[in-house]
Amino acid sequence: MSDINKKEFCEILERSPVIAAVFDTADLPLAIESPCEIIFLLCGNICELSGIIAGARKKGKKLFVHLDLLVGIGKDQFSVQYMKNIFDPDGVITTKGNMAKHAHDAGLFVIQRFFLLDSKSYESILKTVKSADVDADAIEILPGIIPSAIGKICRLSKIPVITGGMIREKSEALDSLMAGAIGVSTSCKDLW
């Protein structure tokens, strides 16, 4: 069982700012053996979830399950409560505000993802983080390769910001961190 809090989350990312983002369960052993302390599970199904969580915990890793991408579980408050009661992951990830609220209400650590697609989405993200109108413990901005926009979001956000998406080079990860992100998620195994 894990009850990670914002302080612990930030401390982990201060020590180890790269997050292993796993899109294929075949890559899980590499992520679990990597120096990354946090793993984002962006694939899989509920039949294999208990074993995945147990394997990660055995190696001292924090595992965050992307609710929107997990196969075999609904997208409502009852599925979130089921996730907490049966699997109890270290945290969850979602792009959906209502799922973030349900997960937060269930007592899960929540990372809400925001996609930075254009100036309209950028303004929407700024408005959201400035008003603190988010039921999340941290947010993730994708793609993570736009340091000037990320910097402004980080300055306005009252909660920790991580970045991800399209980060393939060490310099891109460093740019995000220098812009103010506390961590960077990447599926690039060379960066794990």
N, C-alpha and C positions, 0 to 999 in steps of 0.2 A: 504494500500500500504506500502511496506517495501523496503527500499534501504539500506540493511545492507552492511557494508564495512569491510575490513580486521581488522581494529582496533577494531570496535565494536564486531566483531566475537571473536577475541582474548580476549577481556575484559569479554564477556559473559562466555567463557570457563574458564577464570581465576576464576570467581566466582562460576561457576557450571560446572566442567569438565566432568560430565557424560552426555552422549547424549542418549535419549531414541530412540532405533532403533525398529520400528514397522513393523512386518512382517504380521500382521493380523489386519484388521480394527476394529475388536472386541476389540483389546487392546488399541485403541486410547483414549478412555475416561481415562484409567489408566495413560497413558503417559501424557495426558493433565493436569491431576490433580497431577502429580508427581512434585517433586522439580526441575526436569530437565527443563532447559530453552530452550533447542534445541531438536527438534524431527526430526528424519530421517524417512520419509515415504517410506517404501520399499515394498509397495503393493498398491492395489487400482486401480481405473479406473477414466477416465476423467468425468464421470457422477456424481461422488461423490466428486470430488476434490474441487469445490467451497465451499461446506459445511465443508469439513475437514479444509481447510485453514481458513475459517471464525471462526470455533470453536477454533482453535489453537490461532488465533490472539486475540479472545475475552479474553483468559486467559493469554495473554502476551507472548505466546510461539513463537519461530522462527521455521518455518517448512521448511524443505528441501525435495524436491521431487526427488526420484530416477527415472530419465528419462527412463533408460533401463528396469525398472520393472513396470512402469505405463502402464496399459492396455488401448488401445483405442487411442493412439497417435503415430504418425510416428517417425521415427528416422532420421530426416533430419533437415536442417536449418529452414524450414518453420514450422515444428512442434515446434521447440524451440521458434521461434518468436510468434507463437500462444500461447504457454505456458506463455510467458512474457505478451503479450497483454491481454489475457483473464483471466488468473489465477493469475499472478504476485506473485508467491511464494517468500518466503524470499531467497531461493536459490535452486539450483539443484545439484544432484549427478549423476555422470556417470563414467563408466569404459572406455568409448571410447574417444580418443583424438579429433576426428572430432566433436563429440557432445559437448565436453568441449569448443572447439573453437567457435562453433555456439552459445552456451549459453553465453560465454564471450562477443562475438560480439553483442549479443542482450541486453547486460547490466545486465545479471543475475549474482549473486554470484555463483561461481562454485567450487564444491569439486570433484576432480577426484580421483577415487579409483584405487589402484594398488594391485594386488595379489602377495604376496611373496610365491611363490610355490617351488622354488629351487634356486640353486646358479646362474643360468642364469637369472632368473627373478630378483633376488637381484641385480646383476650387472647392469641390464637394468634400474632398478629403480634408483640406484646410479648415473648412467650416466645421466638420465633424470633430476633428481633434481639438480645435480651439474651444468648442463648446463642451468638450468632454462627453459628448453624446454617443458613447460607445460602451457596451457591456462587455468589455474585454480587459484583461490584465496587461496585454501588450498588443501592438498592431504590427503587421508586416506589410510593407509597401513593395509592390511588384510592378515593373521590373526595378531591380536595385542598381541600375547603371545610370541614374540621372541625379548626380550628387547635388546640384543646385536646388532641385525640387525637394529632395530628401532632406537637405539641410534646413529648409524653411519648415517642413513638416515636423522635424525633430525639435526645432526651437519652440513651436507652438504646442506640441503634444505634451499632455500632462502624464502620459503613460509611456513606458519604454517602446522604442521603435526598432524593429529589425527589418532587414531588406532581403529580397530574394528575387530570383528570376533573371535569367540571362547573365548571371555572374559566372564567368568562365576563366578569368585571369585573376591572379593574386592582386594586381593593381586595381582591378574593379572592386574587389572586396575591401581593400584598404581605402579606396575613395569613399565607399559607403560609410565605413567606420569613421573616417575623418570628417564626414559631413554630419556626424552625430548619431548614427545608428549604433546600438549596443551589440548587435550581432548580425550575421549574414548567413542566410540559408542558401545552399547550393547543392545541385546534384552532380557537380563536377568532382569526381573521385580524387583527382590530383590535388584538390584544395582541402580535402578532408584531412 
